[in-house]
């Protein structure tokens, strides 16, 4: 099983016990950083958001069946009090636990069913190369996204905005472009910067985002197909190749590198995906 599948199994078999991201990562055999990305790529959820949705959905079923003690349900769902559980339940479903118990109706609730993993990974991934990258600076158009929801659908539009503004970025170096993912958190949020390498940030207008890429060892993958299929390649990297390789992912920026062969107007020409790994 890949990390996301291991995590799903552990979550579903421990819904009524205390679960932390660290616990799940240990069972999945990867770091917290790795699990957040791999789980989101495979399922469309952040890890703990899925845990909360599943626990509240199971609680809703028990309430509709007439569960007499809401506090017991709250404790089973790992909430410390009736009040905390009620607040989370109302925020998630828009109604209180008491209302569901009184009406015995679930048809208006969006319940989260257990996810059955269907792999969308590629059957074949070209062997990557190992590279040691020097430190460099990237400036461009930045946005905040989440790996686990549809917000990343805005990335193509972000690149359109970058191409309209890149001529105003001073002190550019080379002809390539970079899509940098950085500043990730445990909920799957991350910054994405569509940008170019620059010599320094001294003259950079305030409206542009910036990131320092440290000197780092990388595993470099090639995505030769149309840009619209990049997520399948990324999913294969995080949920198949990396776990099988035994390499440990470094908590550092990862990026796509686009050279002069990539045609931004058609999405063809290929790109490289640089994943930071520990020495």
VOGU-3710 file (C-alpha; in Angstrom, 3 decimals, decimal comma):
1> xxxxxxxxxx> 0,000/0,000/0,000  1,088/3,561/-0,625  1,171/6,187/2,193  -2,340/7,462/1,500  -3,781/3,948/1,554  -1,973/3,146/4,803  -3,264/6,380/6,318  -6,847/5,653/5,238  -6,710/2,183/6,745  -5,382/3,509/10,045
11> xxxxxxxxxx> -7,912/6,343/10,230  -10,869/4,080/9,522  -9,743/1,497/12,071  -9,066/4,105/14,794  -11,930/6,590/14,401  -12,917/6,185/18,052  -9,427/6,678/19,429  -7,221/9,745/19,655  -5,570/10,435/16,304  -2,796/12,894/15,539
21> xxxxxxxxxx> -1,019/13,686/12,306  2,180/12,308/13,837  0,476/8,996/14,671  -0,861/8,601/11,153  2,455/9,547/9,537  4,281/6,888/11,571  1,881/4,208/10,353  2,135/5,501/6,777  5,935/5,283/7,027  6,632/8,847/5,939
31> xxxxxxxxxx> 7,142/12,266/7,500  4,274/14,597/8,412  5,325/16,861/5,543  5,273/13,965/3,082  1,941/12,592/4,327  0,143/15,939/4,058  1,091/16,195/0,383  0,631/12,523/-0,534  -2,771/12,188/1,148  -4,123/15,344/-0,458
41> xxxxxxxxxx> -2,889/14,367/-3,915  -4,551/10,960/-3,624  -7,844/11,857/-1,901  -8,537/15,574/-2,282  -8,603/16,021/1,510  -6,180/17,170/4,142  -5,559/14,352/6,628  -7,197/15,853/9,703  -10,076/17,374/7,731  -10,923/13,865/6,551
51> xxxxxxxxxx> -10,674/12,542/10,125  -13,082/15,225/11,370  -15,544/14,683/8,523  -15,620/10,922/9,063  -16,059/11,196/12,838  -18,868/13,723/12,558  -20,586/11,664/9,859  -20,548/8,532/12,022  -21,841/10,562/14,962  -24,673/11,882/12,794
61> xxxxxxxxxx> -25,699/8,335/11,906  -25,818/7,356/15,571  -27,854/10,463/16,430  -30,384/9,690/13,697  -30,646/6,194/15,143  -31,573/7,701/18,531  -28,287/7,772/20,465  -29,312/8,971/23,937  -26,032/10,449/25,178  -24,457/13,208/23,099
71> xxxxxxxxxx> -21,518/13,546/25,481  -20,515/9,935/24,838  -20,613/10,595/21,094  -18,513/13,710/21,639  -15,865/11,782/23,562  -15,852/8,971/20,991  -15,229/11,581/18,293  -12,287/12,952/20,327  -14,002/16,168/21,446  -13,400/17,154/25,037
81> xxxxxxxxxx> -16,888/18,453/25,786  -20,494/18,499/24,655  -20,075/22,157/23,709  -16,992/21,606/21,525  -18,689/18,719/19,726  -21,901/20,700/19,164  -19,954/23,642/17,771  -17,975/21,425/15,360  -21,111/19,519/14,331  -23,051/22,720/13,612
91> xxxxxxxxxx> -20,140/24,236/11,681  -19,847/21,095/9,553  -23,498/20,262/8,894  -25,336/23,521/9,588  -27,601/21,929/12,234  -27,134/20,881/15,857  -26,778/17,276/17,065  -30,090/17,659/18,938  -31,872/18,537/15,693  -30,589/15,421/13,921
101> xxxxxxxxxx> -31,581/13,232/16,862  -35,051/14,791/16,990  -35,758/14,568/13,246  -33,923/11,235/12,654  -33,225/12,595/9,151  -29,883/12,401/7,345  -31,005/13,247/3,827  -30,101/16,935/4,143  -26,636/16,242/5,571  -23,534/15,884/3,426
111> xxxxxxxxxx> -22,057/12,806/5,052  -18,480/11,790/4,385  -18,330/8,143/3,371  -15,101/6,151/3,759  -12,826/6,655/0,785  -11,997/3,517/-1,141  -8,658/4,139/-2,759  -8,641/3,870/-6,535  -5,155/4,614/-7,718  -4,839/7,234/-10,413
121> xxxxxxxxxx> -1,068/6,840/-10,497  0,695/6,378/-13,794  1,619/2,881/-14,912  5,056/4,124/-15,907  7,257/6,929/-14,656  10,588/7,634/-16,303  13,500/7,188/-13,876  14,476/10,522/-12,318  17,934/11,957/-11,918  19,636/13,191/-8,765
131> xxxxxxxxxx> 20,791/16,802/-8,774  22,391/19,214/-6,344  20,821/22,608/-6,834  22,537/25,862/-5,945  20,698/28,509/-3,949  18,702/30,992/-6,021  15,895/33,547/-5,771  12,474/33,482/-7,424  10,073/36,415/-7,792  6,639/36,418/-9,346
141> xxxxxxxxxx> 2,909/36,144/-8,720  1,980/34,348/-5,500  -1,236/32,792/-4,177  -2,208/30,628/-1,196  -3,813/27,263/-1,968  -4,722/23,952/-0,350  -3,582/20,606/-1,746  -6,845/19,051/-0,644  -9,525/21,095/-2,390  -10,371/22,542/-5,749
151> xxxxxxxxxx> -8,616/25,844/-5,054  -5,588/24,648/-7,032  -7,765/24,916/-10,136  -6,814/28,586/-9,975  -3,149/27,912/-10,735  -3,518/28,095/-14,558  -5,155/31,523/-14,185  -2,302/32,528/-11,875  0,176/31,663/-14,621  -1,853/33,794/-17,047
161> xxxxxxxxxx> -1,476/36,696/-14,632  2,248/36,027/-14,347  2,747/36,143/-18,124  0,988/39,499/-18,194  3,265/40,937/-15,502  6,628/39,180/-15,781  8,147/41,952/-17,922  7,872/44,222/-14,866  10,020/41,950/-12,677  13,513/43,522/-12,478
171> xxxxxxxxxx> 16,916/41,797/-12,549  15,728/38,574/-14,189  18,221/35,740/-14,677  17,914/33,306/-17,595  14,895/32,423/-19,706  13,218/29,765/-17,550  10,157/29,977/-15,309  9,429/28,315/-11,975  6,311/27,161/-10,164  7,396/27,009/-6,523
181> xxxxxxxxxx> 5,442/25,342/-3,718  6,525/26,518/-0,272  5,428/27,449/3,260  3,220/24,379/3,656  1,364/23,565/6,871  -0,255/20,487/8,408  -3,666/21,394/6,975  -2,346/21,176/3,419  -2,167/24,925/2,821  0,790/26,179/0,815
191> xxxxxxxxxx> 2,059/29,162/-1,142  2,536/28,785/-4,890  4,647/31,292/-6,776  4,674/31,470/-10,561  7,894/33,312/-11,225  11,369/33,722/-12,635  14,854/33,630/-11,180  16,166/37,055/-10,165  19,576/38,311/-9,095  18,226/39,957/-5,941
201> xxxxxxxxxx> 15,073/41,438/-4,425  16,348/44,978/-3,902  14,300/46,611/-6,683  11,356/44,195/-6,643  7,979/45,990/-6,508  5,935/45,113/-3,433  3,126/43,468/-5,397  5,378/40,562/-6,383  5,904/37,496/-4,198  9,403/36,250/-3,478
211> xxxxxxxxxx> 11,054/33,072/-2,189  14,627/31,999/-1,474  15,426/28,492/-2,701  18,264/27,039/-0,592  21,105/24,896/-1,874  19,568/21,443/-1,802  19,722/17,867/-3,070  16,821/17,015/-5,397  15,218/14,134/-7,213  14,277/15,527/-10,633
221> xxxxxxxxxx> 11,387/14,030/-12,621  10,357/14,796/-16,194  6,724/15,418/-17,100  6,623/15,213/-20,879  2,862/15,155/-21,425  0,418/18,038/-21,578  0,465/20,310/-18,531  -3,161/19,388/-17,710  -2,043/15,867/-16,679  0,654/16,998/-14,249
231> xxxxxxxxxx> -1,355/15,941/-11,182  -1,144/12,261/-12,160  2,626/12,554/-12,366  2,793/14,335/-9,006  0,533/11,714/-7,408  2,773/8,929/-8,749  5,883/10,644/-7,386  4,505/11,150/-3,865  2,481/7,968/-3,448  4,547/5,420/-5,367
241> xxxxxxxxxx> 8,070/6,426/-6,391  9,218/8,194/-3,211  7,933/5,550/-0,758  9,463/2,765/-2,831  12,769/4,609/-3,150  13,353/4,884/0,591  14,366/8,525/0,189  13,226/11,064/2,787  11,597/14,255/1,578  13,114/17,462/2,931
251> xxxxxxxxxx> 10,850/20,182/4,323  11,955/22,699/1,708  10,473/24,362/-1,386  9,708/22,057/-4,305  9,256/23,408/-7,776  8,416/22,896/-11,408  10,998/24,170/-13,882  9,893/25,315/-17,330  12,546/26,007/-19,973  12,312/27,511/-23,446
261> xxxxxxxxxx> 10,814/24,295/-24,854  7,585/24,775/-22,904  4,851/26,602/-24,809  2,654/28,468/-22,333  -0,030/29,068/-24,967  -0,560/25,368/-25,748  0,626/23,640/-22,542  3,008/21,334/-24,404  6,775/21,025/-24,294  7,232/19,354/-20,943
271> xxxxxxxxx> 8,742/20,428/-17,646  10,771/19,158/-14,716  9,550/18,510/-11,176  12,227/19,043/-8,523  11,539/17,352/-5,177  13,909/18,162/-2,277  15,309/15,166/-0,420  17,510/14,766/2,620  21,173/13,900/2,276
//
